[in-house]
Every structure is written in C-alpha cells, then in structure tokens.
C-alpha cells in the first residue's frame, strides 16, 4: 500500500524551490562572511584566541620547564651548580614525560575541568559580591524591625 507522489507539472513550484535554495545559500554565505570578518577583527584587537585547555597546559609545562632549566642556583655554589642543573633537567624531563600521555589521551577532560573552574569562580564571585553589598549597604531595615535606631550595637533581650 505504498503511495507514490506524482511530480507536479506546475513550472512555478520548481522556480520557487530554486529561489528558496538561492536565498538560503545567499544567507549562509553572508553569515559566513560576517563571521569571518568579526573573527579577524577580534584577532587584530585581542590577539589570537587561546587554545584548548590541553594546549594551554602543554604550553605551561613547557614554559615552566624552560624556566627551571635556565635557572642558575647561587645557593649551591660553583661546585654543585652543574650537578644540580643536571638533576633539575632530569626532573623536568620526567615531569614532561608523565604529563604528555595524560594530555594526549584526555584532552576533553581538561576542557571540562576548565569550564568547571570557571563556573566555581563565577559562583564564588556572586556570593562575595552579594555579601559585600549587605556589609556596605547597612541593615537599616533590620535595625528598624528590632526597634534599635539609636546605635550600631545589637540589642539583647534579657527576658
């Protein structure tokens, strides 16, 4: 019991479909151009966008390892300097060798952790700002409710 749709013989419908397809393509093209222009404007204004959290962690590990490798330790003196430098390089290489496989296997985990950290920071910021508003605004309404308009101290009911 299959019903087949018969092609319509109306030439206007094909032309209408073609116009709709052209309009959709034009709209998509215009949106893509606007998006590309906005991205290039932001790149010029703010620099390149940050990479994923995994890439940023990799950059951090590289920067810290380079800095640690280049430090000269004045506390150890000239005798222990080269040996200490070699130990630092070895520890840095071991740390990089331990971190790299984790980053390679789980790049999405770092993105999720970064997003969770941003959400925690926003929640903390909101809590602190609301508490600061209460501290700085003063609780005039609460003092009036207790009937204590005369001073900053709290009234203690002894009854």
N, C-alpha and C positions, 0 to 999 in steps of 0.2 A: 504494500500500500504506500508506495512512495510517490510523492507528488513532485513533479519537476516544474521549476519555474520557467516559463516561456520568456525568452528575451523580448523586451518591448521594442516595438517598431518606431517609437517616438524618437526623433532625432534630437529633440530638446533636452532629453534626460542625459544623453551622452555628453552634450556640450556643458550642461550644468555640472556633471561629475568632473569634467576636465577643469572647469573654472574653480571648483572647490579644491581640487588637488593642487592647482597652481597657487591659490590663495594660501593653502596650508604650507606649501613649500616656501612661499614668499615670507610668511610669518616666521617659519622656522629659521630661514636664512637671516632675517632681520634680527631675531633674538640672538642668534649665534654671533652675529657681528657686534651687537651691543655688548654681549657678554665678553667677547674678546677685547673690545675697546676698554671696558671697565677694568678687566684684569690687567691690561697693560698700563692703564693709568695708576692703578694701585701699586703695581710693581715699581713704577717710576717714583711714586710718592713714598712708599714704605719699604722698598727693597723686596727681595724675593721672599715668598711666603715660607714659613717654617715647614720642614718635612714632617714625616710621621714621628710618633714618639720613639719608635725603634731607631730611626735615623738620628734623632736628636741625642738619644742615649749613646749611640755609637760615636757621635761627634764629641760628646762629653768625655767618654772614656779615652778617646784619642788625645784630647786637649790635656786632660789630667796626666796621662802617661807621658806626653811630651814635656810637660812642665816638671814632673818629678824626675825625669831622665836628665833634664838640663840643669837641675839644681846642684850647686856646689856646696858641700856641707862645711862651714867654717868651724863647727864644733869638733869634728873628728880630726882635723889637722891634715897635714900633707901626707902622712904615712898611711893613715886609714882611708883617705879620700878615694883612691881608685878602687879599693876593695868594696867600700861602701857603695860607690857608684855602680859597681857590677851587681851587687845584691839588689839595689833598687831597680835596675833594669830587668833583672830576673823576676822579681816580684811583679813588676808591671806587665811583663810578657805573660806570666801565669794568669794574672787577673784578666787580661785581654782574651787569652785562650779560654777562660772559663765563661766569660760574658758573651762572646761571639756566637757560640752554638745556641745559647738561650735566645738571643735576639733573632737569629735566623729561623729557629723553629716556631717562635711565638710572637711575631710582630704585632698581631692584633691585640694581644694581651696588654702590651704597653700603651696602645691607644685607649683601651678600656680603662686602664689604671689612670692615665692622664685625664680622661673625662670624669672619672670618679673623684679624682683630686680637685678638679675644677668645681664640681658640684659641692664637695665638702667645704671648699673655700668660700663659695657663694653663700652657703648656709651659715657658716661662721660669721661672715661679714654682715649678713642680715641680722643675726642675733646680737652682735656687738652694736650695730647701728641703732637697733630698737632700744637696747639697754642704755646707750648713751643719750638718746632722746629723752628717756624717762629721767635720767640723772640730771640733765641740763634743763629740762623744762620745769622741774619742780612740781611737786604734787600738791598744788593749791587746792584742787577739788577734794583730795583725800583729807587734807587738814580741815577743810570746812565741814566735811562729813563727820569728823570726830569732834568738832566744836573747838578746835585748838587753833585760833588765828593769831595768838599773841607771840609765839616764839618758834624757833626751829626745833626744839626738843620734842620728844614723843610723850604724850600723856599716858600715865599708867593708872589704871583704875584699880584701887585697892579694895573695893567691896566685893 
